[in-house]
Amino acid sequence: MQPPKIKHRSLMFVIVLLLIALPSTATANTKGELLRRTMADISLLNSQMAQRKLEAAGIRDALSARLEEIKTEAWRELREKGIKIETEALRNPRLLYDLKLMAEIQAYIDRYTQKIGYYRVACDRLSYLYQQADDDLKIVSTLSGMKIDALISQAEKILDYYLPNAQTLVIQPDTLTIAPPKKIWKALKTDR
């Protein structure tokens, strides 16, 4: 006895549908796995950047505290020596040293402030990218492969851009702009 033709056709239709759907399901699973790995990379890098931002803020705060100590020391020297004008201050070795040191510390504070801003922007961009990937992962079965590939490509570019600065916090001393003692003297005089 032969099965009815309708059932046979229904079975053939289901098999054809499975064969057609299987590659796209496999592609969706592969794309989904790529997105998951990319999201893990984004999350790790975001965590590293947040850590660098905290380190930079801690160093900047410590430098700011030290700068205030040196200012206090300079003011004490000014009072003790009765120094009131710039030329006298610049001839005093202790004050000249303090002014130069204050200028160098201020240059580092400025650079760490820049780094903190850089890390903040990086964390914001990475968080946005992670959220975008997470949203796309939720609907991966309905997305075209091109959109997922574009997102992964964008994520890789951003990861490559920020990765070198995620490992260590480095400030190159030769790239700092250090104010001359005269400028620091004027700033010190306007502080009090």
N, C-alpha and C positions, 0 to 999 in steps of 0.2 A: 504494500500500500504506500502510495506516494503522499508526502505532505502536501497540503493545499498550496497552490501557487502564491496566494496572498501572504502566507506566513514566510514562504521562501523569499519572496520579494522584500518583506519587512526585515528579515534577517540580513539580507544583502544590503539593504538601505542602512541598517545600524552598523554593519561592518564598514561600509564606505564612509559613513559619518565618523566612526572611530579613527579610521585611517587618515581622514582629513584633519580631524581635531587633534590627534596625537602629536603631530609635529608642532602645532602651535602651542599645545599644552607643555610640551617639552621645552619649547623656546621660552614660554612664559616662566617655567620653573627655573631655567638657566638664567634668564634675565632677572628673575626675583632673587636668585642666589648672588648674582653680581651686585645687585642693589644692596643686599644684606652685608656683603663684604665691604662695599664702598661706605655704607653707613657705619660699620665698625671702624673703618679707617678714619672717617670724619670724626667720630666720637672720641677716638684716641687722640687725634691731633687737637681737637677742641680742648680736651682735658690738659694736654701738655701746654697749650697756649695760655689757658687760664692759670696754670701753675707758674709760667714765666711772668705773667702779669702780676701775680701776687708777689713773686720774688722781686720784680722791679719796684713795686710799690713799697715793699719792706726796705729795700736799699735806699730808695729816694727818701723815705721817712727818716732813716738813720742818718743820711747825709744832711737833711734839713736840721735835725737836732744838733749835729756837729757844727753846722754853719752858725747856728744860734750861739753855741758855746764860744766859738771863735769871735763872733761879734761882741759878745759880753767881755771877752778877754781884751779885745781891741779898745772898747770903751773904757775899761779899767786903765789901760795903758795911757789913753788920751787924758783921762782925769789926773792920773798920777804924775805925768810929765807936763801937764798944762798945755798940751798941744791943741791949737785951735785952727791952724791953717794947713792947707794941703802940702806945701813945700816942706814944712816941719815934719809932717806925718811921713812923707816919702823919704826923708833923710833918716828917720828912726828905723833901725834895722828890724826891730821886733814888729813894729806896725807895718812896715813894708812887706815883711814875710806874711803877716796875718792877712793883709789885703790881697796878696797873690794867692794865698791858700783859699781865701773866700771866693775869689774869682774862679779858681779851678773847681772847687766844690759846687759852685753855682752852675758851671758848665755841665758837670755830671748830673746835677739835679734836672737841668733842662733836658738833657738827653734821655734820662730815665723817664721823664714825663712824656717825651715823644714815644718812647718804647711802650709805655703803658697804653697810650692812645692806639698805637699800632696793634697791640695784643687785644685790646677791646674790640676794635674793628674786625680783627681776625675771628674772634670768638662769635661776634654777631653774624658774620658771613657764614661761618661754619655751622652755627645753629640753624640759620635759615636754610642752608643747603641740606642739612640733616632732616629738617622738617619736610622739605620738598621731596627728598628721597623717600621718607616714611610715608608721605601721602601717596606717592606714586606706587610704592610697594603694595599699599592697600588695594590699589586698583590695577595691579600689574597685568591681570588677565585680560583687561579691556584696552590696555595701551598698545600702541604699535611698538614694534621693536626699535624703530627709529627714535622715538621720544625717549625711551629708556637709554639707548646708546648715547643720545645727546646729553642726557642728565649725567650719565657716568663719565662722559668726556669732560663736561664742565666741572664735575667734582674732582677729577684727576688733575685738571689744570690748577684748581684752587689748592688742592692738597700739595702739589708740586711747588706752588708759590710759597706757601707758609711753612712747609716741612723744615727747610734749613734753619728757620728761626725758632723752632719748637724744642730743639734739643737742649741748647744752652743759651744763656743770656750773656751777650758779649757787647761791650762798648769799646770801640777802638779809640784810645786816647789821642791819637794823631788826627782824628776827625772832629775833635771838640773845638769850639770857638771860645777862647778864654779872654775875658775882658781885661783891659789894662788896669793897673792899680789905681790910676786917677779916676776911672769910672767907678770903681768899687768904693773909693773914698767918698765920692759924691753921693753914692747910694747910702753909704753908712751915715753920712751927715744928715741926710733927709729922713733916716729911720728914727732919729731922736730929736 
